[in-house]
């Protein structure tokens, strides 16, 4: 009886039921060669599908039935073609296809009117479909609502740390669905600041139609435009933000800040228990990796712990060090789970880390303090 009960607890039917209740299917590193039929059976309840690091070659046409899916992650597979039916996923916001064998993308991608992030690095693409050019830069609904009363038609963008120049960008409202987009002028802004696939942008409304954009590169460390300007114009600093918030005693901008978007992964026993009690996922898993550039700049190889500061409270988190082919990696380990639970962090929330105090190597990093600010998945700030 016990044996049969154990098998049934993880039967296809039970998995479908569980996935429908959470809306999340996470099958990373599961050695899959095909998309399981159970995934397709989740239907309209599915919001997030993560199939990273498997050996999947074909994506079934039936994926177009998952019409409420908002995030689809297929990175690190053997995918060669994306089915045309992907165009039915009108609620899709994030599509990640990195590290596959894709040579052609379907024109139907242009139908993904809510798509905010398309990541397709390390494939065999020679060009993008013309329809991708029709995709617009949609502002998050909550952000757009907060701006609604101001009736913006023209916005002025500036990049934090890249000087005081303002770039004119049209703000366009779609009369059909009510969505708000960045229009004419955006492409010039993106080219001028070398924005690329995989960059993470944070927009802040400063009033008087001005937005400040903070750029994090593909490693999730903040991009330092001031350093690039100094290299191009030696000794000139008249048009830069020399006293910009966030540099402090943590060094230059590029290595004093990093950001992570939390995922449901590497869950341990405690996290699983918390899931059952609260009926909502805890993000971050057992560990949270620290970007290589950040950890090298602050000597994490010699540190034992860091202190996280948020909402006026402190959490001590011990570091886990491991050897990789490309060098030593460091992650936030013991204490990270408590930080996530105490602050009610969930999948899709984004954490921004900034050095407040460098600390002394000889003390094991005891007084090395990182200030943490959080943007919840719905856009609500916590700091």
N, C-alpha and C positions, 0 to 999 in steps of 0.2 A: 504493500500500500504506500509506504513511504517513498519507494522508488518511483512508482507511477506518478505520485503527487509531484515529485521533484521534476519529472520530465514535463508534465502538463503545465507547470508554473512558467516554463519558458517556451511554450508551444507557439507556433505561428499565430494562432488566434489570440493568445495572451499578449504577444508583442504588438499586434495591431491595436488591441484595446488600449494598451499602455501608450502607444504612440498617438492614438486619437485623443487621449485625455490630456497629453502635454503639448501636442502639436509639433513635437521635435523628434526627428529621427537622426541619431548620431551613430554612424557606422564607419568611423575612421579606422584605418589599419585592420580591417576585418577580413582581408584576403579574399574579397569578393571578385568574381569574374563577370557577374551580371548584376543588374539591379534586381533585388528580390521582389517577387510578386507581392509580398506583404506590404512593401512600401507603397505600391500603387493602390492597395486596398484601403490605405488611410484616407484617401480621397480629399474632400474639401477641408478636413481638419488639419491637414499638414501645412505648417508655416515655415519650418526650417528643415532642410535636408542636407546632411553633411556626409559625403562619401569619399573624403580625402584619403589618399594613399591606399588605393586598392589596385586591382588589375582589370578594371572594367573597360571594355572596348566599345560596346554599343550602348547607346541610350535609347530606350524604347519610345516609340511614338506615343504610347499611352501616358507619357509624362505630361502631356498637354492637358490631361484631366485634373491635374493638381492645381486648380485655378486660384487657390488662396495662398499658394506658396510665395513667401517673401524673400527667402534666401536659399540659393542653390549653390553648393560647393562641390566641385568635381575635380579639384586640384590633385595632381600626382597620380593620374591613371593612364590608360592607354587609349583614350578616346580619340577617334579619327574624324567622326562626323557628329554634328549636332542636328537633331531632327527639326524639320520645319514647324512641327507642332509646338515648339517652345514659344512660338508667337502667341499662344493662347494664355500664357502666364502673365496676364495684364497687371497682377499685383506684385510681380517680382521686383524687388528693389536692389538686390545684390546677386550678381552672377560671377562665380569664380571658376575659371577654366585653366589656370596656370598648369604648366608642366604636363602637357598631353601631346598628342600627335595631330592636332587639328590643322588642316591646310586650308579649309574653306568654312566660312560662317554663313548661315542662311540669311537671306534678305529679311526673313520674318523677325529678326532681332529688332528691326525698326518699329515693330508693333508693341514693344515693351515700354509703354508710355510712362510707367512709374520707375523704370530702372534708374538707379542713382550711381551704381558702381559696377563696371564691367572690367574684370581682370583676366587678361589672356596672354601673359608673358610666357616665354619658353615653349612656344608652339612652332608650327611650320607655316605660319601665315605669311603670304606675300602682300596681301592687301585686305582691307576691310570692306564689307558690303556697303553700297551707297546709302542704304537705309539707316546705317548707324549714325550717319551725319544728321539724321532727322531727330535723333534722341536729344531731348532738352535737359538742361540742368535744373531739375525740379527741387524747389525748396521744401523742406519737411513741413508737413501740414500744420503742426503746432506752431512752428516758427512763422509760417506764412500768416496764420490767424492773428498772431500777436502784432504783425506788421500791417494787418488789414486796415485798421482804422487810419493809418497814415497815408493810404492811397499812393504808395510809391509807384512812380513810373520810370524813374531813373535812379540808379544806385551808383555810388562811388566806392570802389574797392581799393584797399591798400593791404600789402602783405606785411605782417609784423616783422620788424627787423630789416626791411628792404627799403627804408627811406620813407619820405612823406608824400611821394607822388600818388595821386588819386587817378584811378582808371574808371572811365564812364562805362557803365553796363546797363542795358535796358532791362527792366523788370516787366515781364509779360504775364498777364492773367488769362487763363483759358476759360472762355465763357461757357464752354460745354461742361467741363468737369470741375471748374472752380480752382484748379491747380495753379500754382504760381511758379514761374520759371525765370532763370537768367537767360537773356537773349543776346542781342547784338552787342559786341564788345567783349564777351566772355572769352572767345577763342584767342583774341589778341592778348588779353590778360594772361591766359594760360601759357601761351607761347613765350611771352616776355619773362615769365618766372619759371620756365622749364618744368611745368607741371606734367607729371607722367603717370602712366598706369601704375597703380599700387600706392600712390601718395594719399595721405589722409588729411583732409582739410577741415578746419574748425572756423566757422563764421561767427563773429560777434558784432551785434548792431550797436554802434556808438552814438546814434542820433544824427539828425541833419542829413539823412540818407547815406551815411558813411558806414561801411562794413570793414572791420579788420579781419584778415584771413591769416590764420596760423597754419603753417605747412609742416607736416611730419612726413619724412621720406619712407621708402619701402621697408626700412629697418625699424620704423616707428620712433626714431629719434627726431627731434625737431631740426628742421633745416635752417642753416645759418646763412642767410643772404648777406649779412653784414660782412662776414669773412670774404665772400666772393667779391663784394664791392671793393673791399680794401685791397684785394689782390689785383683787381682791375685798375683801381685808381689809388696808388700807394700814397698813404698819408692823408687822404681826403676823407673827412668824416662829417662834413657839414650837412649832408642830406641823410644821415643815418640816425637810428634811434639808439644812441649810445647808452642811455640810461633805462632801456626798456626793462620792464618788470620781468623777473624770472632768471636773470643772470646771477645776481647775488654773489655769494662766495663759492658757487658751484662751478665756476669757469665760464667758458664761452657758451653761447646759446645752443649750439649744436649738440653739446654733450651734457647740458644741465637739465634737460627735460626729455621725457619719452612718454608714449601713450600705448595703451593696450585696450582692445575690445574683447570683453570676456566671452568665453565659450563654455559649453557643457562638455567637459572632457576630463579624463584621468580622475574620475570620481572614486574616492575611497569609501570605506565603511561608514565613517561619520557623516560624509556628505550624503550618502544614500539614505541614512536614517533621517537626516534633516529634510530630505525630499519627501519622505513619507509623512512626516509630521506636518509640514507646512503646505504640501501639495503645490509647491512652486520650486523650480530648479535653482540650486546654488551654483554660481559660475566660478570659474577659476580653477576648479579641480584641486588636486593635491599641491601642485606647484604652479608658479607663474614665472616664465622665463624673463630674464632681463636682456634687452638688446645688447649685442656684443660691443658696439661702439661706446655705449654708456658705461658698461661694467669695466671696460678697459680704461676709460678716462678717469674713473673714480677708484681704481684699484680694488675691485671686488674680490679678486683672487686672494687678497690678504685680509679680507674682512670676514667676520663670523656672523654679523647680524646688522640689520638696519632698523631704524625707527620710522614708522609711518605716522604722519600727523594729518588728521582730518576732523573737521567740526570741533576743533579745540581739544581733541583727545589724542592719545598716543597708543600705538600698538608696536610691540617689539617683534620682529620677524627674523628668524634665523635663515641663513643662506645655505643653499645646497650647491656644492661644486661637483662638476663631472667633466671627464675628459672626452672630447670628441675628436674626429679626424682633423678638424680645422682649428683645434685649440680648446682651451678650457671654457666651459659654459657655466653660468651662474643663474640660479633661480631662487625666487622667494619660496620658502618651504614652511617650516613650523611657525605657526602664527598667522599665515596668510589666510587659511580657512576661517579662523576666528574673525579676522578683519572683514572678510566677505560677509559672514553671517551677521556680525554686529551692525553692519551698515546696510543690510538688506540688499546686497548686490545680486543681480541676476544676469542671465544670458543676454547679450546685446548691449549691456552697460559699458561705457568707455571710461577708463581711469587715466588721468593725466598726472604724471609724477614729476616733481620739480625739486631740485636740491635746495634745501634751506640751510643746512650746515654740513660741511665736508667731513668733519670728524678726524680722529687720529688713528692711523693704521695700528699703532702700538697698543691701542685699547680695544682692538678687534672690531672697530667701527661702531663702538657703543654709542657715540654721540653723532653718528651720521644720520641726519634726518631728511626724509623726503616728504614734502607736502603733497597730499593727494586731493585732487578735485575730480568729481564724477559727473558725467552726463548720463542720466538714465536712458534706456532705450527709447523712451517717449519724449526725450529732450529736456526733462526736468533736471536742473543742476543740483548737485550736492557738493559742498566743500566746507 
